[in-house]
């Protein structure tokens, strides 16, 4: 089964991630990411959030933080979640 990609601009995706940061600490935890993915209508969000953290959390501190990790998450979304960030 093929699903149409979700298309959004880079700024809109970064805004999406900013809204995912529920406690406003500037970092995105796995649970915050899971909740945001579910709100975006994606399926299997627990697994997707876990895999994204394994791939994008370079310093293994349990959160996505900083420009390098955010850019990695943006790239990961393009590649794995059928989200086309332009």
C-alpha positions in Angstrom: 0.0 0.0 0.0 1.4 3.4 -1.0 0.7 6.6 1.1 1.1 10.0 -0.4 3.9 11.9 1.3 3.3 14.7 3.7 4.9 17.8 2.0 6.0 20.7 4.2 8.6 23.4 4.0 11.7 23.3 6.2 10.3 26.2 8.4 7.0 24.4 8.9 8.8 21.2 9.9 11.0 23.1 12.4 7.8 24.7 13.7 6.3 21.2 14.0 9.4 20.1 16.1 9.2 23.3 18.2 5.5 22.5 19.0 6.6 19.0 19.8 8.8 20.3 22.6 6.0 20.3 25.3 8.1 21.4 28.2 9.9 24.2 26.2 13.4 23.2 27.2 14.7 23.3 23.6 15.1 19.6 23.4 12.8 16.8 22.0 12.5 13.6 24.0 11.4 10.3 22.5 8.0 10.7 24.1 7.5 14.2 22.8 8.5 13.0 19.3 6.1 10.1 19.6 3.2 12.3 20.6 4.0 14.8 17.7 4.1 12.0 15.2 0.8 10.6 16.3 -0.7 14.1 16.1 0.6 14.4 12.5 -1.3 11.2 11.7 1.6 8.8 11.3 1.2 5.2 12.4 3.5 3.0 14.5 4.8 6.1 16.3 6.5 4.3 19.2 8.8 2.4 16.9 9.3 5.4 14.6 10.3 7.6 17.6 12.6 5.0 19.0 14.3 4.4 15.6 14.6 8.2 15.0 16.3 8.6 18.4 18.8 5.8 17.7 19.7 7.4 14.4 19.6 11.2 15.2 20.6 11.4 18.9 24.4 11.6 18.2 25.5 12.1 21.7 23.1 9.5 23.2 21.7 11.7 25.9 18.1 10.7 25.1 17.0 14.0 23.4 17.3 15.6 20.1 19.0 19.0 20.6 21.1 21.4 18.7 21.3 22.2 15.0 23.2 19.1 14.0 20.7 16.6 15.5 17.7 18.7 14.3 19.2 18.6 10.7 19.7 14.8 11.1 16.1 14.4 12.2 14.9 16.5 9.2 16.9 14.2 6.9 15.6 11.1 8.6 12.0 12.4 8.2 12.6 12.8 4.5 14.0 9.3 4.2 11.9 7.2 6.5 8.6 8.8 7.4 7.2 9.7 4.0 7.5 13.3 5.0 8.9 15.4 2.2 10.6 18.5 3.6 11.4 21.0 0.9 
